[in-house]
């Protein structure tokens, strides 16, 4: 059985840590996986010289460890490896150089408009020549740094190592193939749960204390749910505004909290939270909008099962995937997702598993929620669960496993 070093955030409040737990669970039957944590607090949180040195020492230790594994599997998001492009790319290149085979999953990476030197030194707007010149030069430098990562992966493959990149959108896969023609590039959406796990979710309610955080269920109540940390790009104001155009039995559950990594000394109320509070108070909807707070991974899934509709109302952003969107689809929830570029990629994998509404169009959202059919309610341990028929999905965690096993050089059934 091939030995795999899984580099990821682990057992912390982080979307990638949440995803990695499900990924390891799915892969454990096929390969021997050892998790090597990449803790955000030590690596991304490093600001002083001493902290940066400690983060570099940790990276050096990780690079030393991966030498003894057949495959290094990196769950990659830029912020997990540093605070600047030069810092994070240098660290990842060090790990790649120390590895045997490499599988690298890209949860996000930036793209830059590649500028020629004439474009850099001759900006188009004369009134802001200096500002454009500095901005263009910085963009060119960041682009060169990222190009160095692509070259490092190509070079590692050229040395005879198996290198596989996994993207979570088809657009990202095309971009990676163009930049790294010597490596295998595969793609799959974020997938988490197999059918056995999905079937067991209702049993989680038997030992959950979620009922203490949520409103007492009433027979006529219909819940809309939003999930994930508070951030302006989430667009949570849209479902709040949609409530004004829905009957009074509709209420909004916000399974959301402020991410610890955004906290600063003397932290007061987060600006985006203040915006949402003013919106709720100004429209006198305190009895219909419920701030549940951050909950455990299991309780988040139960929270989705409580909802008659799950809404993913993000504005157009640079993110390439959404854990809540993928999990709502896996749980066959009636799911309403804003039509941005990110989710324009998701629909390529799941064309019939959710409905779009235009970014910010709360009337369209309300109208579509009103037209949906209702599920069947059951109550378990004080938690209202809404059952809907299971929707077939074109892709599942099984396809994710196949991609990873291909990258590991393992056929299904091999040990």
C-alpha positions as CSV (number, residue, x, y, z in Angstrom):
1,X,0.0,0.0,0.0
2,X,1.5,3.3,-1.0
3,X,2.3,5.8,1.7
4,X,0.7,9.2,1.4
5,X,1.6,12.4,3.3
6,X,-1.5,14.6,3.4
7,X,-0.5,18.2,4.0
8,X,-3.5,20.2,5.2
9,X,-5.0,22.2,8.0
10,X,-6.4,19.7,10.4
11,X,-8.9,19.7,13.3
12,X,-9.3,23.5,13.2
13,X,-12.0,25.8,12.2
14,X,-11.2,26.0,8.5
15,X,-13.0,24.9,5.3
16,X,-10.0,23.0,4.0
17,X,-9.6,21.1,7.3
18,X,-13.3,20.2,7.1
19,X,-12.9,19.0,3.5
20,X,-9.7,17.1,4.3
21,X,-11.4,15.1,7.0
22,X,-13.9,13.8,4.5
23,X,-11.3,13.2,1.9
24,X,-9.1,11.1,4.3
25,X,-12.1,9.1,5.3
26,X,-12.8,8.3,1.6
27,X,-9.2,7.4,0.8
28,X,-8.3,5.4,3.9
29,X,-9.5,2.1,2.4
30,X,-7.2,2.5,-0.6
31,X,-3.9,4.0,0.7
32,X,-1.9,4.5,3.9
33,X,-2.4,8.2,4.7
34,X,-0.6,10.2,7.4
35,X,-1.7,13.7,8.0
36,X,1.0,16.3,8.4
37,X,-0.8,19.4,9.7
38,X,-0.1,22.9,8.3
39,X,-1.6,25.0,11.1
40,X,-2.9,28.4,10.1
41,X,-1.9,30.0,13.4
42,X,1.8,29.1,13.0
43,X,2.2,29.6,9.2
44,X,-0.3,32.2,8.1
45,X,-0.4,33.9,11.5
46,X,3.4,34.6,11.5
47,X,4.1,38.4,11.5
48,X,7.1,39.1,13.6
49,X,10.6,37.9,12.7
50,X,10.6,35.2,15.3
51,X,7.2,34.0,14.2
52,X,8.3,33.9,10.5
53,X,11.4,32.0,11.5
54,X,9.2,29.5,13.4
55,X,7.0,29.1,10.4
56,X,10.0,28.5,8.1
57,X,11.4,26.0,10.6
58,X,8.0,24.1,10.4
59,X,8.2,24.1,6.6
60,X,11.7,22.7,6.8
61,X,10.6,20.0,9.1
62,X,7.7,19.1,6.8
63,X,10.1,19.0,3.8
64,X,12.3,16.6,5.8
65,X,9.3,14.4,6.7
66,X,7.8,14.1,3.1
67,X,11.0,12.5,1.8
68,X,10.0,9.2,3.4
69,X,6.6,9.0,1.7
70,X,5.7,7.7,-1.7
71,X,3.4,10.7,-2.4
72,X,3.1,14.2,-1.0
73,X,-0.6,15.3,-1.2
74,X,-0.9,19.0,-0.8
75,X,-4.2,20.7,-0.1
76,X,-3.3,24.1,-1.4
77,X,-4.7,27.5,-0.8
78,X,-2.2,30.5,-0.9
79,X,-2.9,31.8,2.6
80,X,-2.1,28.5,4.2
81,X,1.6,28.8,3.3
82,X,2.4,32.5,3.9
83,X,1.3,36.1,3.8
84,X,3.1,37.1,0.6
85,X,3.5,35.5,-2.8
86,X,7.3,35.3,-2.4
87,X,6.9,33.7,1.0
88,X,4.3,31.1,0.2
89,X,5.6,30.1,-3.1
90,X,9.2,29.6,-1.8
91,X,7.8,27.4,1.0
92,X,5.7,25.2,-1.4
93,X,8.6,24.9,-3.8
94,X,10.8,23.6,-1.0
95,X,8.2,20.9,-0.1
96,X,7.9,19.9,-3.8
97,X,11.7,19.6,-4.2
98,X,11.9,17.3,-1.2
99,X,9.0,15.1,-2.3
100,X,8.8,12.0,-4.4
101,X,5.5,11.9,-6.3
102,X,3.2,15.0,-5.8
103,X,-0.5,15.4,-5.9
104,X,-1.5,19.0,-5.4
105,X,-5.2,20.1,-5.0
106,X,-5.8,23.8,-5.8
107,X,-8.6,25.2,-3.8
108,X,-7.7,28.7,-5.0
109,X,-4.9,30.4,-6.9
110,X,-4.7,34.0,-8.3
111,X,-4.4,34.8,-12.0
112,X,-2.7,37.9,-13.3
113,X,-2.9,39.7,-16.6
114,X,0.5,39.1,-18.1
115,X,1.9,42.4,-19.2
116,X,4.7,43.1,-21.7
117,X,7.5,45.5,-20.6
118,X,6.2,48.2,-22.9
119,X,2.8,47.9,-21.2
120,X,4.4,48.1,-17.8
121,X,6.5,51.3,-18.5
122,X,3.9,53.0,-20.7
123,X,0.6,53.0,-18.7
124,X,-2.5,53.9,-20.6
125,X,-3.6,56.8,-18.3
126,X,-1.2,59.7,-18.3
127,X,-2.7,61.3,-15.2
128,X,-1.7,58.4,-13.0
129,X,1.5,57.3,-14.6
130,X,3.4,56.6,-11.4
131,X,0.5,54.8,-9.7
132,X,0.0,52.6,-12.8
133,X,3.7,52.0,-13.3
134,X,4.1,50.7,-9.7
135,X,0.9,48.7,-9.9
136,X,1.8,47.1,-13.1
137,X,5.3,46.3,-11.9
138,X,3.9,44.6,-8.8
139,X,1.5,42.6,-10.9
140,X,4.3,41.5,-13.2
141,X,6.5,40.5,-10.2
142,X,3.6,38.4,-8.6
143,X,3.0,36.8,-12.0
144,X,6.7,35.9,-12.3
145,X,6.6,34.4,-8.8
146,X,3.6,32.2,-9.6
147,X,5.2,31.2,-12.9
148,X,8.1,30.0,-10.8
149,X,5.7,27.6,-9.1
150,X,4.4,26.3,-12.4
151,X,8.0,25.8,-13.6
152,X,8.9,24.0,-10.4
153,X,6.1,21.5,-10.8
154,X,7.0,21.0,-14.5
155,X,10.6,20.4,-13.5
156,X,9.7,17.9,-10.8
157,X,7.8,15.9,-13.4
158,X,10.7,16.2,-15.8
159,X,12.9,14.5,-13.2
160,X,10.7,11.4,-13.5
161,X,8.3,12.0,-10.6
162,X,4.6,11.6,-11.0
163,X,3.0,15.0,-10.6
164,X,-0.8,15.4,-10.6
165,X,-2.8,18.6,-10.1
166,X,-6.4,18.6,-9.1
167,X,-8.6,21.6,-9.9
168,X,-12.1,22.2,-8.6
169,X,-13.4,24.0,-11.8
170,X,-12.9,23.2,-15.4
171,X,-11.7,26.8,-16.0
172,X,-8.9,26.2,-13.4
173,X,-8.0,22.9,-15.0
174,X,-7.6,24.5,-18.4
175,X,-5.4,27.2,-17.0
176,X,-3.2,24.7,-15.2
177,X,-2.8,22.6,-18.3
178,X,-1.7,25.6,-20.3
179,X,0.9,26.5,-17.7
180,X,2.1,22.9,-16.9
181,X,1.9,20.7,-20.0
182,X,4.2,18.0,-18.5
183,X,1.9,17.1,-15.6
184,X,-1.4,15.3,-15.2
185,X,-4.3,17.8,-14.5
186,X,-7.6,16.4,-13.3
187,X,-10.7,18.1,-12.1
188,X,-13.6,17.4,-9.8
189,X,-16.0,19.6,-7.8
190,X,-15.8,19.6,-4.0
191,X,-17.4,16.4,-2.8
192,X,-17.6,15.2,0.7
193,X,-20.1,12.4,1.6
194,X,-20.8,9.0,0.3
195,X,-24.3,7.6,0.4
196,X,-23.8,5.7,3.7
197,X,-22.7,8.8,5.4
198,X,-25.6,10.8,4.0
199,X,-28.1,8.1,5.2
200,X,-26.6,8.3,8.7
201,X,-26.9,12.1,9.1
202,X,-30.4,12.0,10.7
203,X,-28.9,9.8,13.5
204,X,-26.5,12.6,14.4
205,X,-29.5,14.5,15.7
206,X,-29.9,11.9,18.5
207,X,-26.8,13.1,20.3
208,X,-26.7,16.7,19.1
209,X,-27.4,19.8,21.3
210,X,-28.3,21.9,18.2
211,X,-31.9,22.3,19.4
212,X,-30.6,24.6,22.2
213,X,-29.2,27.1,19.6
214,X,-32.2,27.1,17.2
215,X,-35.8,28.2,17.4
216,X,-38.4,25.7,18.6
217,X,-39.9,24.1,15.5
218,X,-43.5,24.9,14.7
219,X,-45.6,22.9,12.2
220,X,-46.1,25.9,9.9
221,X,-42.5,27.3,10.0
222,X,-40.3,27.2,6.9
223,X,-36.6,27.7,7.4
224,X,-34.2,29.2,4.9
225,X,-30.5,28.6,5.8
226,X,-27.2,30.3,5.0
227,X,-23.9,28.9,6.1
228,X,-20.2,29.9,6.5
229,X,-18.2,32.6,8.1
230,X,-19.3,36.2,7.9
231,X,-17.6,38.0,5.0
232,X,-18.9,40.7,2.7
233,X,-18.5,38.5,-0.4
234,X,-21.1,36.1,1.1
235,X,-24.0,38.4,0.2
236,X,-26.1,37.4,3.3
237,X,-28.1,40.6,3.0
238,X,-29.9,39.1,-0.1
239,X,-31.9,36.4,1.8
240,X,-32.6,38.9,4.6
241,X,-34.2,41.3,2.0
242,X,-36.0,38.3,0.4
243,X,-37.8,37.6,3.7
244,X,-39.8,40.8,3.3
245,X,-41.4,39.2,0.3
246,X,-42.1,35.8,1.8
247,X,-45.0,34.9,4.1
248,X,-44.4,35.3,7.9
249,X,-43.9,31.6,8.4
250,X,-40.6,31.8,6.6
251,X,-37.6,32.4,8.9
252,X,-33.8,32.7,8.2
253,X,-31.3,30.6,10.1
254,X,-27.7,32.0,9.9
255,X,-25.2,29.3,10.7
256,X,-22.4,31.9,10.6
257,X,-19.7,33.4,12.8
258,X,-16.7,35.7,12.7
259,X,-13.6,33.7,11.7
260,X,-10.9,33.8,14.4
261,X,-8.2,34.7,11.8
262,X,-9.9,38.0,11.2
263,X,-9.8,39.1,14.8
264,X,-7.4,42.0,15.7
265,X,-6.3,43.5,19.0
266,X,-9.2,45.5,20.6
267,X,-11.6,43.9,18.1
268,X,-15.1,45.3,18.2
269,X,-18.1,44.4,16.1
270,X,-17.0,43.3,12.6
271,X,-18.1,45.8,10.0
272,X,-20.1,43.3,7.9
273,X,-21.9,42.0,11.0
274,X,-22.8,45.6,11.9
275,X,-24.3,46.0,8.3
276,X,-26.4,42.9,8.8
277,X,-27.6,43.9,12.2
278,X,-28.7,47.3,11.0
279,X,-30.5,45.6,8.1
280,X,-32.4,43.3,10.5
281,X,-33.2,46.0,13.0
282,X,-34.2,48.6,10.4
283,X,-36.7,46.2,8.8
284,X,-37.9,44.9,12.2
285,X,-37.2,41.3,11.4
286,X,-35.5,40.2,14.7
287,X,-38.2,37.5,15.2
288,X,-37.5,36.1,11.7
289,X,-33.7,36.2,11.4
290,X,-31.8,34.0,13.8
291,X,-28.1,34.3,14.3
292,X,-27.1,30.7,15.3
293,X,-23.4,31.3,15.3
294,X,-20.6,28.9,14.4
295,X,-21.4,25.3,15.0
296,X,-19.5,22.0,14.7
297,X,-19.1,20.3,11.3
298,X,-21.8,17.7,12.2
299,X,-24.2,20.4,13.4
300,X,-23.7,22.4,10.2
301,X,-24.9,19.3,8.2
302,X,-27.9,19.0,10.6
303,X,-28.6,22.7,10.1
304,X,-28.9,22.1,6.4
305,X,-31.3,19.2,7.1
306,X,-33.4,21.6,9.1
307,X,-33.9,23.9,6.2
308,X,-36.6,24.0,3.5
309,X,-34.2,26.0,1.4
310,X,-30.4,26.5,1.4
311,X,-29.2,29.8,-0.1
312,X,-25.7,30.5,-1.3
313,X,-26.0,34.2,-2.2
314,X,-22.3,35.1,-2.9
315,X,-21.3,38.1,-4.9
316,X,-18.9,37.6,-7.8
317,X,-15.6,36.8,-6.2
318,X,-12.3,35.1,-6.9
319,X,-13.2,31.9,-4.9
320,X,-13.4,28.7,-7.0
321,X,-15.5,26.5,-4.7
322,X,-18.0,26.5,-1.8
323,X,-18.2,23.8,0.8
324,X,-21.8,24.7,1.8
325,X,-23.0,24.7,-1.8
326,X,-21.5,21.3,-2.5
327,X,-22.9,19.8,0.7
328,X,-26.3,21.2,0.2
329,X,-26.3,19.5,-3.2
330,X,-25.1,16.2,-1.7
331,X,-27.9,16.4,0.9
332,X,-30.5,17.0,-1.9
333,X,-31.6,20.3,-0.3
334,X,-33.6,22.7,-2.4
335,X,-30.6,25.0,-3.1
336,X,-30.6,28.5,-4.6
337,X,-27.2,29.9,-5.7
338,X,-26.3,33.3,-7.1
339,X,-25.3,33.4,-10.7
340,X,-21.7,34.4,-10.5
341,X,-18.6,33.1,-12.3
342,X,-17.7,30.7,-9.5
343,X,-21.0,29.0,-9.6
344,X,-21.1,29.2,-13.4
345,X,-18.4,26.5,-13.1
346,X,-20.3,24.5,-10.5
347,X,-23.3,24.1,-12.8
348,X,-21.0,22.3,-15.3
349,X,-20.8,19.4,-12.8
350,X,-24.3,19.6,-11.4
351,X,-26.6,21.0,-14.1
352,X,-29.9,19.9,-12.5
353,X,-29.1,20.0,-8.7
354,X,-29.7,23.7,-7.9
355,X,-31.4,26.8,-9.1
356,X,-29.7,30.1,-10.0
357,X,-30.8,33.6,-9.1
358,X,-29.1,36.8,-10.2
359,X,-26.6,38.3,-7.7
360,X,-28.5,40.4,-5.2
361,X,-31.9,39.8,-6.8
362,X,-33.9,39.2,-3.6
363,X,-37.2,39.3,-5.4
364,X,-36.2,36.5,-7.8
365,X,-34.9,34.5,-4.8
366,X,-38.2,34.9,-2.9
367,X,-40.3,34.0,-5.9
368,X,-38.3,30.8,-6.5
369,X,-38.5,29.7,-2.9
370,X,-42.3,30.2,-2.9
371,X,-42.6,27.9,-6.0
372,X,-40.8,25.0,-4.5
373,X,-42.5,21.9,-3.2
374,X,-42.5,21.3,0.5
375,X,-40.7,18.3,2.2
376,X,-41.8,16.1,5.0
377,X,-41.0,17.2,8.5
378,X,-39.8,14.9,11.3
379,X,-38.4,15.9,14.7
380,X,-35.5,14.1,16.3
381,X,-34.2,15.2,19.7
382,X,-35.9,18.6,19.3
383,X,-34.4,19.2,15.9
384,X,-36.7,19.6,12.9
385,X,-35.5,17.6,9.9
386,X,-37.0,18.1,6.5
387,X,-36.9,15.1,4.2
388,X,-36.7,15.5,0.5
389,X,-36.4,12.8,-2.2
390,X,-32.7,12.1,-3.0
391,X,-31.6,13.7,-6.2
392,X,-29.2,11.8,-8.5
393,X,-25.8,13.5,-8.8
394,X,-23.6,13.2,-11.9
395,X,-20.5,13.2,-9.7
396,X,-19.8,12.1,-6.1
397,X,-16.9,11.5,-3.7
398,X,-16.3,8.3,-5.6
399,X,-15.1,10.4,-8.6
400,X,-12.9,12.4,-6.3
401,X,-11.3,9.2,-5.0
402,X,-10.7,8.0,-8.5
403,X,-8.8,11.2,-9.3
404,X,-6.6,11.0,-6.2
405,X,-5.9,7.3,-6.8
406,X,-4.8,8.1,-10.3
407,X,-2.5,10.8,-8.9
408,X,-1.2,8.3,-6.4
409,X,-0.5,5.7,-9.1
410,X,-3.0,3.3,-7.5
411,X,-5.7,1.3,-9.2
412,X,-9.0,0.7,-7.3
413,X,-8.8,-2.5,-5.4
414,X,-5.0,-2.4,-5.1
415,X,-3.4,-2.5,-1.6
